[in-house]
């Protein structure tokens, strides 16, 4: 019986880790027009601390969006953010803000992730 409990606890731990890193939603936000920005540029602040918050950003198609990543940790996993669809790979210094500007060309979902592929987020252009 003790062997069964150890195996069950191990499987539960594996399931939780996979859910936390790959499936858990971290909140959503709609990009808002930046104050005083010409051309309707939108802006969203994203906190990086064990994940991205918000992890889902809704924005308008064809409008520039300014993503301000505020990395509030020193974990090596979160030191880089990658936007494969835009060819963007940027280092995020610990305890600093980093701005990344993208313009979604068409409606759809554009993924972003940490350099290790453990933390995930997405930009949904509507």
Z-matrix of the N, CA and C atoms (Angstrom, degrees):
N
C 1 1.445
C 2 1.536 1 112.48
N 3 1.341 2 121.11 1 -42.62
C 4 1.467 3 120.60 2 179.45
C 5 1.534 4 112.34 3 -60.05
N 6 1.347 5 117.01 4 -35.36
C 7 1.468 6 119.56 5 178.21
C 8 1.528 7 110.56 6 -61.81
N 9 1.305 8 116.24 7 -41.35
C 10 1.456 9 121.09 8 179.35
C 11 1.528 10 110.91 9 -61.58
N 12 1.332 11 116.55 10 -41.74
C 13 1.465 12 120.27 11 -179.90
C 14 1.525 13 111.54 12 -65.63
N 15 1.310 14 117.69 13 -39.40
C 16 1.468 15 121.68 14 178.63
C 17 1.528 16 109.78 15 -65.02
N 18 1.320 17 116.74 16 -44.40
C 19 1.470 18 120.64 17 179.51
C 20 1.528 19 110.28 18 -64.49
N 21 1.330 20 117.25 19 -43.84
C 22 1.465 21 120.90 20 179.37
C 23 1.529 22 111.04 21 -62.44
N 24 1.336 23 117.21 22 -41.71
C 25 1.465 24 120.88 23 178.45
C 26 1.529 25 110.59 24 -65.17
N 27 1.317 26 117.87 25 -40.18
C 28 1.462 27 121.82 26 177.61
C 29 1.518 28 112.06 27 -62.95
N 30 1.334 29 116.79 28 -44.72
C 31 1.463 30 120.57 29 178.43
C 32 1.528 31 111.22 30 -64.83
N 33 1.336 32 116.69 31 -38.81
C 34 1.460 33 120.15 32 177.38
C 35 1.534 34 110.42 33 -63.57
N 36 1.315 35 117.12 34 -40.34
C 37 1.464 36 121.34 35 178.08
C 38 1.525 37 111.62 36 -64.18
N 39 1.312 38 117.11 37 -42.76
C 40 1.466 39 121.22 38 178.09
C 41 1.527 40 110.22 39 -63.13
N 42 1.318 41 116.84 40 -43.66
C 43 1.469 42 120.87 41 179.35
C 44 1.527 43 110.31 42 -61.78
N 45 1.326 44 117.98 43 -42.95
C 46 1.455 45 121.23 44 -179.28
C 47 1.532 46 111.20 45 -64.12
N 48 1.326 47 117.82 46 -44.84
C 49 1.469 48 121.22 47 179.80
C 50 1.526 49 110.37 48 -60.58
N 51 1.320 50 117.85 49 -44.49
C 52 1.460 51 120.88 50 178.97
C 53 1.522 52 111.11 51 -64.00
N 54 1.327 53 117.98 52 -42.32
C 55 1.456 54 120.63 53 178.10
C 56 1.526 55 110.49 54 -62.23
N 57 1.331 56 116.98 55 -47.00
C 58 1.464 57 121.90 56 -175.63
C 59 1.522 58 111.81 57 -61.71
N 60 1.339 59 117.50 58 -46.26
C 61 1.460 60 120.52 59 -175.10
C 62 1.523 61 114.04 60 -84.81
N 63 1.325 62 118.58 61 -27.88
C 64 1.457 63 119.52 62 -172.12
C 65 1.521 64 115.58 63 -115.71
N 66 1.321 65 119.60 64 -22.85
C 67 1.452 66 120.47 65 -173.20
C 68 1.518 67 115.50 66 -119.17
N 69 1.315 68 118.08 67 -25.87
C 70 1.465 69 120.93 68 -174.14
C 71 1.522 70 111.32 69 -66.00
N 72 1.318 71 116.69 70 131.99
C 73 1.461 72 122.58 71 175.07
C 74 1.528 73 108.33 72 -79.74
N 75 1.289 74 116.82 73 139.74
C 76 1.458 75 121.21 74 -178.39
C 77 1.534 76 111.69 75 -111.24
N 78 1.302 77 117.47 76 19.57
C 79 1.458 78 120.24 77 -179.95
C 80 1.516 79 111.12 78 99.44
N 81 1.321 80 115.06 79 161.88
C 82 1.464 81 121.57 80 -179.65
C 83 1.517 82 109.54 81 -131.37
N 84 1.325 83 116.11 82 155.14
C 85 1.456 84 121.41 83 177.41
C 86 1.521 85 108.77 84 -146.21
N 87 1.301 86 115.89 85 149.12
C 88 1.458 87 121.57 86 174.43
C 89 1.521 88 107.02 87 -99.20
N 90 1.340 89 115.58 88 131.26
C 91 1.459 90 120.39 89 178.45
C 92 1.519 91 108.78 90 -64.83
N 93 1.323 92 116.33 91 131.64
C 94 1.461 93 122.01 92 -179.54
C 95 1.525 94 108.85 93 -109.01
N 96 1.329 95 117.15 94 149.42
C 97 1.463 96 118.94 95 176.74
C 98 1.523 97 110.53 96 -58.12
N 99 1.314 98 115.85 97 132.86
C 100 1.464 99 120.67 98 178.94
C 101 1.526 100 109.04 99 -71.72
N 102 1.304 101 116.63 100 142.00
C 103 1.463 102 121.93 101 -178.62
C 104 1.526 103 110.30 102 -60.55
N 105 1.321 104 116.15 103 124.43
C 106 1.461 105 121.27 104 176.62
C 107 1.509 106 114.80 105 69.60
N 108 1.337 107 118.10 106 18.73
C 109 1.462 108 118.98 107 -177.79
C 110 1.520 109 110.74 108 -89.95
N 111 1.332 110 116.88 109 130.24
C 112 1.454 111 119.67 110 177.06
C 113 1.533 112 110.39 111 -75.91
N 114 1.303 113 117.00 112 151.56
C 115 1.466 114 120.53 113 175.09
C 116 1.509 115 114.07 114 77.49
N 117 1.324 116 118.47 115 9.41
C 118 1.463 117 120.25 116 176.65
C 119 1.512 118 114.49 117 71.75
N 120 1.323 119 118.05 118 25.79
C 121 1.463 120 119.92 119 178.70
C 122 1.522 121 109.55 120 -60.93
N 123 1.322 122 115.12 121 135.52
C 124 1.463 123 122.00 122 -179.97
C 125 1.520 124 108.90 123 -100.43
N 126 1.347 125 116.29 124 160.07
C 127 1.461 126 119.74 125 -177.66
C 128 1.524 127 110.48 126 -144.24
N 129 1.338 128 115.10 127 141.11
C 130 1.457 129 122.04 128 175.82
C 131 1.524 130 108.06 129 -139.10
N 132 1.331 131 116.50 130 134.53
C 133 1.467 132 122.00 131 173.91
C 134 1.520 133 107.99 132 -93.84
N 135 1.334 134 116.42 133 130.52
C 136 1.463 135 122.46 134 -178.65
C 137 1.523 136 108.38 135 -121.54
N 138 1.318 137 116.42 136 120.49
C 139 1.466 138 121.13 137 176.93
C 140 1.518 139 108.55 138 -86.69
N 141 1.329 140 115.96 139 131.21
C 142 1.458 141 122.02 140 177.92
C 143 1.526 142 107.38 141 -108.18
N 144 1.338 143 115.22 142 106.74
C 145 1.466 144 121.01 143 179.57
C 146 1.530 145 107.32 144 -158.79
N 147 1.315 146 117.13 145 91.60
C 148 1.460 147 121.47 146 -177.22
C 149 1.521 148 112.15 147 73.52
N 150 1.296 149 117.13 148 11.43
C 151 1.456 150 124.29 149 -177.81
C 152 1.518 151 108.02 150 155.10
N 153 1.322 152 116.32 151 -174.60
C 154 1.455 153 121.94 152 178.47
C 155 1.528 154 109.05 153 -105.67
N 156 1.326 155 116.54 154 131.86
C 157 1.455 156 119.76 155 179.52
C 158 1.530 157 108.91 156 -134.94
N 159 1.308 158 118.29 157 108.90
C 160 1.460 159 128.09 158 3.80
C 161 1.522 160 110.90 159 -78.40
N 162 1.311 161 115.66 160 154.99
C 163 1.460 162 121.23 161 179.51
C 164 1.522 163 111.76 162 -96.84
N 165 1.319 164 117.08 163 -12.70
C 166 1.457 165 121.85 164 178.38
C 167 1.523 166 107.97 165 -123.87
N 168 1.335 167 116.03 166 122.79
C 169 1.456 168 121.97 167 179.73
C 170 1.521 169 108.18 168 -118.76
N 171 1.316 170 116.29 169 125.02
C 172 1.466 171 121.84 170 176.60
C 173 1.525 172 108.06 171 -100.25
N 174 1.326 173 115.40 172 132.37
C 175 1.453 174 120.44 173 -175.99
C 176 1.525 175 110.09 174 -144.12
N 177 1.316 176 116.17 175 170.70
C 178 1.459 177 121.61 176 179.93
C 179 1.530 178 110.21 177 -88.35
N 180 1.310 179 115.55 178 144.12
C 181 1.468 180 121.69 179 177.63
C 182 1.526 181 109.58 180 -66.47
N 183 1.331 182 116.15 181 138.26
C 184 1.456 183 121.60 182 174.75
C 185 1.511 184 115.67 183 75.15
N 186 1.322 185 118.24 184 1.22
C 187 1.461 186 122.04 185 178.33
C 188 1.530 187 109.36 186 -104.05
N 189 1.326 188 117.35 187 135.14
C 190 1.464 189 118.51 188 176.85
C 191 1.529 190 110.65 189 -62.73
N 192 1.313 191 115.83 190 140.38
C 193 1.469 192 120.70 191 176.14
C 194 1.529 193 107.64 192 -126.66
N 195 1.308 194 114.24 193 133.01
C 196 1.464 195 122.26 194 -178.94
C 197 1.515 196 107.25 195 -103.81
N 198 1.331 197 116.68 196 114.87
C 199 1.463 198 122.78 197 179.90
C 200 1.529 199 107.77 198 -101.74
N 201 1.316 200 116.00 199 120.15
C 202 1.468 201 121.00 200 -178.66
C 203 1.523 202 107.33 201 -105.57
N 204 1.321 203 116.36 202 102.86
C 205 1.468 204 122.33 203 179.91
C 206 1.523 205 108.69 204 -85.69
N 207 1.336 206 116.21 205 121.16
C 208 1.464 207 123.00 206 178.84
C 209 1.522 208 107.47 207 -110.27
N 210 1.324 209 116.39 208 94.46
C 211 1.468 210 121.35 209 -177.05
C 212 1.523 211 109.83 210 -81.13
N 213 1.332 212 116.14 211 112.20
C 214 1.460 213 122.38 212 -175.77
C 215 1.522 214 112.04 213 -108.77
N 216 1.316 215 117.11 214 36.69
C 217 1.463 216 121.44 215 179.55
C 218 1.523 217 109.51 216 -156.38
N 219 1.328 218 115.12 217 174.36
C 220 1.463 219 120.00 218 179.97
C 221 1.523 220 112.41 219 -118.98
N 222 1.316 221 117.66 220 10.52
C 223 1.468 222 121.37 221 179.36
C 224 1.530 223 109.99 222 -58.98
N 225 1.325 224 116.38 223 134.64
C 226 1.462 225 119.94 224 -178.57
C 227 1.529 226 112.53 225 -65.98
N 228 1.321 227 117.53 226 -23.97
C 229 1.459 228 120.62 227 -179.98
C 230 1.521 229 111.83 228 -65.33
N 231 1.315 230 117.82 229 -35.17
C 232 1.465 231 120.66 230 -174.90
C 233 1.527 232 113.80 231 -94.37
N 234 1.321 233 118.29 232 12.00
C 235 1.458 234 119.26 233 -175.09
C 236 1.530 235 114.02 234 -79.79
N 237 1.319 236 116.66 235 -2.39
C 238 1.459 237 119.78 236 -179.82
C 239 1.526 238 109.30 237 -143.86
N 240 1.325 239 117.49 238 143.96
C 241 1.462 240 121.39 239 174.05
C 242 1.528 241 107.59 240 -124.41
N 243 1.343 242 115.47 241 140.38
C 244 1.460 243 121.62 242 -175.58
C 245 1.524 244 109.14 243 -127.54
N 246 1.328 245 116.44 244 130.94
C 247 1.461 246 123.95 245 172.78
C 248 1.523 247 106.69 246 -115.59
N 249 1.349 248 118.34 247 89.20
C 250 1.461 249 120.66 248 -174.25
C 251 1.534 250 114.32 249 -58.18
N 252 1.332 251 117.56 250 -37.98
C 253 1.463 252 120.85 251 -177.33
C 254 1.530 253 112.99 252 -68.65
N 255 1.330 254 117.51 253 -19.72
C 256 1.454 255 121.79 254 -178.71
C 257 1.534 256 112.01 255 -110.25
N 258 1.330 257 117.23 256 -0.48
C 259 1.459 258 121.06 257 -178.53
C 260 1.522 259 112.90 258 65.09
N 261 1.334 260 116.51 259 31.82
C 262 1.467 261 121.43 260 -178.15
C 263 1.520 262 109.38 261 -107.72
N 264 1.325 263 115.36 262 130.16
C 265 1.466 264 122.79 263 175.79
C 266 1.525 265 105.34 264 -139.43
N 267 1.343 266 116.98 265 113.74
C 268 1.450 267 120.04 266 -171.87
C 269 1.520 268 111.18 267 -130.53
N 270 1.324 269 115.95 268 137.95
C 271 1.464 270 123.09 269 174.77
C 272 1.525 271 108.52 270 -77.59
N 273 1.333 272 116.93 271 135.69
C 274 1.469 273 122.76 272 178.22
C 275 1.529 274 108.92 273 -111.50
N 276 1.322 275 118.18 274 102.66
C 277 1.468 276 119.96 275 179.04
C 278 1.530 277 110.80 276 -62.96
N 279 1.322 278 116.04 277 143.12
C 280 1.467 279 121.33 278 179.22
C 281 1.522 280 110.88 279 -62.35
N 282 1.339 281 115.31 280 138.18
C 283 1.464 282 123.62 281 176.49
C 284 1.528 283 113.30 282 58.63
N 285 1.333 284 115.90 283 32.56
C 286 1.463 285 121.46 284 177.01
C 287 1.515 286 109.60 285 -136.90
N 288 1.325 287 115.79 286 163.60
C 289 1.459 288 121.42 287 176.32
C 290 1.523 289 109.52 288 -101.28
N 291 1.329 290 115.75 289 139.28
C 292 1.460 291 122.41 290 179.09
C 293 1.521 292 108.23 291 -129.06
N 294 1.323 293 116.47 292 130.19
C 295 1.458 294 121.66 293 -178.11
C 296 1.522 295 110.14 294 -100.18
N 297 1.331 296 114.93 295 132.21
C 298 1.469 297 121.87 296 174.41
C 299 1.519 298 106.62 297 -127.71
N 300 1.332 299 116.77 298 127.97
C 301 1.451 300 121.09 299 178.71
C 302 1.525 301 109.45 300 -111.33
N 303 1.336 302 115.04 301 130.53
C 304 1.460 303 121.44 302 177.05
C 305 1.527 304 108.08 303 -134.27
N 306 1.331 305 115.23 304 160.70
C 307 1.461 306 121.22 305 174.78
C 308 1.518 307 107.47 306 -132.76
N 309 1.331 308 118.27 307 105.15
C 310 1.472 309 120.31 308 178.62
C 311 1.526 310 110.37 309 -64.50
N 312 1.344 311 118.58 310 119.31
C 313 1.459 312 120.99 311 -175.23
C 314 1.531 313 114.31 312 -76.48
N 315 1.315 314 117.67 313 -23.02
C 316 1.465 315 121.55 314 -176.76
C 317 1.520 316 109.31 315 -147.46
N 318 1.326 317 115.91 316 161.58
C 319 1.462 318 119.78 317 176.21
C 320 1.520 319 109.50 318 -62.04
N 321 1.312 320 116.40 319 141.36
C 322 1.458 321 120.29 320 179.37
C 323 1.515 322 111.47 321 153.35
N 324 1.314 323 114.74 322 -174.05
C 325 1.458 324 122.34 323 -179.14
C 326 1.520 325 109.25 324 -110.70
N 327 1.309 326 115.97 325 129.00
C 328 1.459 327 123.13 326 179.83
C 329 1.525 328 108.02 327 -118.30
N 330 1.318 329 116.37 328 115.60
C 331 1.463 330 122.30 329 -176.37
C 332 1.528 331 110.81 330 -81.45
N 333 1.335 332 115.26 331 149.42
C 334 1.462 333 120.98 332 166.40
C 335 1.516 334 107.83 333 -136.93
N 336 1.327 335 116.55 334 156.17
C 337 1.460 336 121.41 335 -174.45
C 338 1.518 337 110.20 336 -156.44
N 339 1.330 338 114.77 337 168.35
C 340 1.460 339 119.36 338 174.37
C 341 1.531 340 108.17 339 -74.84
N 342 1.305 341 116.81 340 169.03
C 343 1.460 342 121.07 341 -179.10
C 344 1.512 343 113.63 342 -62.36
N 345 1.335 344 118.20 343 -23.98
C 346 1.463 345 122.28 344 179.78
C 347 1.530 346 112.08 345 -92.16
N 348 1.334 347 117.22 346 -7.80
C 349 1.462 348 120.70 347 -179.09
C 350 1.520 349 114.36 348 76.58
N 351 1.327 350 117.67 349 17.69
C 352 1.466 351 121.26 350 -179.36
C 353 1.528 352 112.23 351 -92.25
N 354 1.317 353 118.02 352 -37.51
C 355 1.458 354 122.62 353 179.88
C 356 1.519 355 108.12 354 -100.43
N 357 1.327 356 116.79 355 134.70
C 358 1.460 357 121.05 356 -175.40
C 359 1.515 358 112.23 357 -130.07
N 360 1.314 359 114.86 358 151.12
C 361 1.451 360 122.30 359 173.24
C 362 1.514 361 108.02 360 -153.27
N 363 1.338 362 115.84 361 175.16
C 364 1.463 363 118.13 362 178.38
C 365 1.527 364 110.35 363 -153.55
N 366 1.320 365 113.17 364 149.03
C 367 1.447 366 122.06 365 174.16
C 368 1.515 367 105.99 366 -108.06
N 369 1.323 368 116.72 367 124.38
C 370 1.463 369 121.53 368 179.77
C 371 1.519 370 107.47 369 -107.98
N 372 1.333 371 116.29 370 113.12
C 373 1.453 372 121.95 371 179.16
C 374 1.524 373 108.77 372 -92.40
N 375 1.340 374 115.93 373 126.17
C 376 1.472 375 121.31 374 -176.89
C 377 1.520 376 109.85 375 -122.58
